[in-house]
Amino acid sequence: MTLDTLPLGQAARITTVDWSLLAPEEATRLRALGIDTGAEVEISHRGVFAGSDPIAIAIGRMTVALRRAHARAMTVEPIR
């Protein structure tokens, strides 16, 4: 399952990230925020406009907004 399809409120662990789908500067920024393999995340909100962008994810004590295309590059496994 990819992060963009994770149900609201479901906690998950990022198992893989296909960094080739992201621009190098985007990948660097996401890694700096702790969004990488092994991170525990949870979808806290989805946008209401076309395509449901952005997706807000909770990671640690932060909430980070991601584009759906970025979330689609991340494979997750539910943990609760």
N, C-alpha and C positions, 0 to 999 in steps of 0.2 A: 504494500500500500504506500502511496506517496503522501507527503505532508499535505498537499492541497486537497486530498480526499478524506483526511482524518476528520471524524465527527467533532463538533463543538464540545469542549469540555473533556475530551478523551486524552489522557496523558499517554505519551509515547516516547520512545527513544529513537534517535536518528541512527540508522544502521549503515547507510551509505549515502554519499553525496556525489553526484555526477558533475564535478567541477567543470567539465568541458562544455556543459550547457550554459555556463555563466561567463560573462566578461571577466578578465583577470582582476580588475579593480572591484567588481561586485563580490567576487570570491574572497578577496582580501578583507573587504569590509565585513562580510558575514562571519568569517573566521575571527576577526577582532571582537565581534560581539558574542563569541562563544558558540556560534551555530556551526557545528561540525559533528563528525561521527562520535557517538556516545552521549551526546547532549540530550537531556530530557526536556521535552517541550509539550505545550498544550495549546490548542487553538482556542483563543478567548473571544474572537470576534471575526466576522466576515463582512466585507463591504457590501453595500446594497445596490451598487450600480452595476452596469453590464459587466459580466465576467467575474463579479464578486471580488474585485480588487479594492483595497488591499486586504490581506489576511493578517490579523494581529495574533502573534504567538507569545505565550508566556514562557520565558526561559530564565530559570532562577528567579530573581526578584525584579527582572526587567520585563517590559512588554515591547516587542519589536514588530513593526509593520513590514510585511514582505509582499512582493508581487506574487501572483499565482504562478508565474513562470519560474520564479526562484524556488517556491515550495514544491513544484512538480519535479525538480531536480533532486529532491531528498526522499529517500526511502525510509519509512519508519515502521516500528513494531509497537503495538499497544502494550502498556505495562500495568494497567489496572483494570 
